[in-house]
């Protein structure tokens, strides 16, 4: 058999020039691991460069102040007065006790341009307002010391709240509790015997006076004693405190978007005649009032301290 030399060279050339498979022609299952690895690398880069929300765990842009997923603040800012670190949605510095928002009226919550001397909405001065009752300088619509309503809107809010049946019941119980706080209990059995003897002496004197006036059968009205033992007094006070706590829970400030409105409602609902403290939902700290809380819009409520309570109030330190 004769072998054509040209044919043999042609076959060698074809084997040499046979095209190789390109990467894009690889099966899809071989390309997936590379794509997945690339996606994981991108996610890791975003996580490293981004900011993780401490509330929901979502990754946000590095410059984000609030979480795009849950809306909670994820960055800190500084107080313009004392440079203390505060949350971006706080309107009050708990370190130096200054109102820090220049674009929101601290009295009514209206928007400001930042340079007004008086609020165009409520007319309140930006530099503070002196309470006519206790002469305390205030940045809010209610006096932080005595609770006096300082603006027209604040007085209207108090009037509206007085029509609330829960608030009316609250005032009635506060009056009863105040009387119990000022009541003088029996300190011993001797005090009880002494009061009984005084009652008999009173009845005898009044009977003699009526007989001198010609009354044959004197009628002496009984005088009911309101004194009680110390244990009985403490028991009645405990009942009143429980009733007060129930109503104060009903009047608790729910979370809202406006710190000013939350602060005003809380101050308007504060009863006079019992020692209270404001417990905020922000840090669960105890304040003398929501005027000392940086974020009252997260909610909170009044709690009863009592006359001789040793509980510590945060902004009284």
DOTOR-128997 format. One line per field, with one value per residue (C-alpha): residue number from 0; residue in one letter; x negated, y, z. Coordinates in steps of 0.001 Angstrom, whole numbers. Example, Ala and Ser with C-alpha at 12.3 -4.5 7.8 and 13.67 -1.06 7.14 Angstrom:
2
seq: c(0:1)
type: c(A:S)
c1: c(-12300:-13670)
c2: c(-4500:-1060)
c3: c(7800:7140)
//
This chain:
317
seq: c(0:1:2:3:4:5:6:7:8:9:10:11:12:13:14:15:16:17:18:19:20:21:22:23:24:25:26:27:28:29:30:31:32:33:34:35:36:37:38:39:40:41:42:43:44:45:46:47:48:49:50:51:52:53:54:55:56:57:58:59:60:61:62:63:64:65:66:67:68:69:70:71:72:73:74:75:76:77:78:79:80:81:82:83:84:85:86:87:88:89:90:91:92:93:94:95:96:97:98:99:100:101:102:103:104:105:106:107:108:109:110:111:112:113:114:115:116:117:118:119:120:121:122:123:124:125:126:127:128:129:130:131:132:133:134:135:136:137:138:139:140:141:142:143:144:145:146:147:148:149:150:151:152:153:154:155:156:157:158:159:160:161:162:163:164:165:166:167:168:169:170:171:172:173:174:175:176:177:178:179:180:181:182:183:184:185:186:187:188:189:190:191:192:193:194:195:196:197:198:199:200:201:202:203:204:205:206:207:208:209:210:211:212:213:214:215:216:217:218:219:220:221:222:223:224:225:226:227:228:229:230:231:232:233:234:235:236:237:238:239:240:241:242:243:244:245:246:247:248:249:250:251:252:253:254:255:256:257:258:259:260:261:262:263:264:265:266:267:268:269:270:271:272:273:274:275:276:277:278:279:280:281:282:283:284:285:286:287:288:289:290:291:292:293:294:295:296:297:298:299:300:301:302:303:304:305:306:307:308:309:310:311:312:313:314:315:316)
type: c(X:X:X:X:X:X:X:X:X:X:X:X:X:X:X:X:X:X:X:X:X:X:X:X:X:X:X:X:X:X:X:X:X:X:X:X:X:X:X:X:X:X:X:X:X:X:X:X:X:X:X:X:X:X:X:X:X:X:X:X:X:X:X:X:X:X:X:X:X:X:X:X:X:X:X:X:X:X:X:X:X:X:X:X:X:X:X:X:X:X:X:X:X:X:X:X:X:X:X:X:X:X:X:X:X:X:X:X:X:X:X:X:X:X:X:X:X:X:X:X:X:X:X:X:X:X:X:X:X:X:X:X:X:X:X:X:X:X:X:X:X:X:X:X:X:X:X:X:X:X:X:X:X:X:X:X:X:X:X:X:X:X:X:X:X:X:X:X:X:X:X:X:X:X:X:X:X:X:X:X:X:X:X:X:X:X:X:X:X:X:X:X:X:X:X:X:X:X:X:X:X:X:X:X:X:X:X:X:X:X:X:X:X:X:X:X:X:X:X:X:X:X:X:X:X:X:X:X:X:X:X:X:X:X:X:X:X:X:X:X:X:X:X:X:X:X:X:X:X:X:X:X:X:X:X:X:X:X:X:X:X:X:X:X:X:X:X:X:X:X:X:X:X:X:X:X:X:X:X:X:X:X:X:X:X:X:X:X:X:X:X:X:X:X:X:X:X:X:X:X:X:X:X:X:X:X:X:X:X:X:X:X:X:X:X:X:X)
c1: c(0:-1301:-1072:-715:-3230:-1090:1886:-220:-1433:2125:3357:537:1378:5049:4158:1826:4362:7399:9096:9246:12535:12924:13900:17300:18039:17633:20699:22868:22313:18565:19165:21513:18838:16887:20012:21008:17529:17553:20939:19684:16630:18771:21042:18036:16658:19997:20204:16648:17220:20820:22360:24272:27498:27386:31173:31917:28464:28948:25859:26095:23893:20908:22259:25822:27224:30345:30922:32584:34271:35772:35227:33290:30292:26986:24594:23685:23391:22046:23723:22984:22674:20502:19419:20899:21800:25557:27961:28887:32624:32120:33247:31799:28358:28544:24959:25146:28996:29383:31956:29910:32313:32135:34686:37541:39336:38919:42317:44663:42558:42947:40249:37719:35182:32647:32168:35565:35685:39295:41182:43457:46020:46432:44476:42250:38732:35819:33647:35875:38885:38946:41636:43866:44411:40919:38782:36980:35633:37164:36705:40054:43771:44026:41798:39389:39417:43018:44934:46633:47971:45996:47607:51131:50948:49778:52705:55122:53618:54130:57742:58380:56835:58995:62035:60547:62375:59137:57445:60371:60167:56411:56834:59397:57115:54175:56218:57035:53424:52201:54540:53178:49619:50435:52491:51295:51543:51866:48418:49530:52524:52326:53192:56333:57454:56770:58933:61768:61641:61703:64779:66590:65612:66948:70258:70629:69891:72340:75028:74649:74865:78066:79634:78792:80760:83784:83317:84514:82996:79817:78861:75136:73924:71218:67848:66183:62481:60269:57230:55968:53041:49812:50366:53879:52555:49811:52317:54649:51752:50683:54209:54183:50729:51906:54899:52666:50236:53074:54316:50792:50250:53357:51974:48505:46960:46872:43993:44425:42398:42278:40232:41903:45441:44504:42886:45876:48438:46468:46110:49813:50827:48629:50785:49839:49758:47704:43996:43449:40600:40554:39237:38342:38296:35038:32673:35234:33713:35579:35943:37634:39634:39478:37785:34594:34929:33129:35697:39145:40763:39797:42433:42465:44652:44901:44156:44873:41899:43693:42731:39596:38411:34665:34902:32293:33433:30986:31173:31240:27572)
c2: c(0:3397:6141:9647:11810:14935:13217:12229:15793:17098:14815:15938:19564:19029:17409:20282:23020:21454:24329:24193:24742:28338:29047:30317:26982:25141:23476:25713:23545:24282:28085:28263:27841:30762:32998:32050:32766:36173:37028:35991:38169:41165:40581:40320:43571:45354:44022:45112:48600:48973:49536:46817:47799:46778:46324:44149:43216:44742:46093:49775:52236:53482:57042:56015:57595:55420:51798:51436:48241:49146:52919:52804:55151:53403:56328:58810:62578:65093:67727:71256:72501:69898:67552:64530:61592:61365:59574:61436:61429:62869:66472:66917:66298:64407:65377:69180:69430:71575:71386:70838:70956:74233:73244:72237:74419:72867:74221:73139:71044:73401:73490:76322:77723:77899:81621:82819:84604:83457:80457:81598:78972:79456:82676:81177:82625:80493:81473:79895:80862:81712:79979:82557:80168:79012:81287:78369:78879:76309:75183:73378:74151:72919:73894:71052:71849:72602:71462:74787:75108:77965:78316:78720:75343:73679:75124:73934:70450:70369:71475:68755:66138:67201:65999:62493:60181:58359:61642:62741:59478:59947:63356:61975:59135:61531:63683:60626:59524:62988:62952:59569:60866:63691:61571:61072:57391:55940:55341:53247:51875:54926:57155:55094:55282:59034:59645:57551:59562:62813:61616:60847:64243:65977:64119:65052:68750:69034:67241:69677:72650:71374:70710:74236:75377:73364:70250:67294:64586:65912:64526:64561:63990:61378:62500:59796:59495:59180:58131:54584:52457:52690:49262:50223:53469:51733:49190:51906:53761:50569:50199:53784:53361:50277:52190:55104:52802:51260:54645:55931:52871:53861:57373:56171:57905:55548:55669:58525:60468:63799:64192:67560:66172:63188:65465:67840:65060:63481:66785:67601:64252:64617:64922:67271:66033:62855:62339:60864:60029:59553:56177:56358:53535:54886:53752:52757:55534:57389:61136:63819:64542:63815:67214:65429:62608:62736:60583:60794:59908:56274:56285:56114:56535:58113:55923:56626:57152:57931:60393:58679:56845:56314:55618:57538:59983:60291:64000:65005:64015)
c3: c(0:-986:1702:424:2248:1792:3408:6438:6933:6612:9384:11678:10954:11795:15100:15864:14980:16699:18622:22442:24346:25612:29219:28176:26550:29864:31246:33516:36561:36345:36197:39257:41967:40518:40394:43942:45224:43519:45110:48529:48130:47196:50210:52501:51094:51650:55195:55972:54541:55805:59234:61053:62798:66496:66500:63456:62128:58667:56884:55990:54150:56107:56276:57266:60452:60616:59621:56229:57430:60844:61090:64352:64858:64143:64429:67112:66975:69470:71619:70335:73927:75695:72836:74602:72362:71734:69405:66201:67040:70544:71070:74566:76038:79321:80157:80091:80177:77048:74277:71106:68153:66229:63597:65952:68506:71949:73065:70261:67857:64875:62193:62461:60054:62847:63420:64712:68053:68560:67251:64384:65390:69162:69755:72461:72904:71743:74724:77356:79438:83158:85211:86946:89870:90852:88607:86937:83409:81042:77446:77364:77551:81146:84044:84725:88467:89460:86354:85610:82047:80451:77024:75740:73995:77211:79179:76503:76680:80461:80023:77448:79701:82651:80703:80583:83066:83889:84719:86898:88818:89111:90767:93205:94288:94603:97002:99117:99113:100121:103116:104156:103805:106223:108634:112214:113217:116694:118098:121068:122962:125187:122188:121549:125171:125268:122195:123629:126851:124868:122990:126280:127683:124582:124833:128512:127983:125064:127083:129970:127620:126047:129455:130503:127442:128558:126447:128515:126303:124663:121251:120733:117145:116915:115652:113582:114176:111089:113041:112679:113642:111706:110141:109038:107577:105610:104318:103037:101442:99658:98238:96960:95427:93557:92216:91204:89402:87398:86177:85485:83287:81302:80862:79860:76846:73836:71340:68882:66317:68163:71361:71995:71856:74025:76598:76692:77104:79947:81793:81314:82816:85908:89056:91887:95478:95176:94560:91116:88778:85010:83804:80104:77577:76119:78875:81519:83609:86327:85707:87749:84575:80815:80490:81524:78989:75623:73793:75424:72099:72733:75472:79239:82306:85735:88744:92415:94683:97913:100599:101915:98818:98374:94646:92648:89989:87109:86327:89994:90418)
//
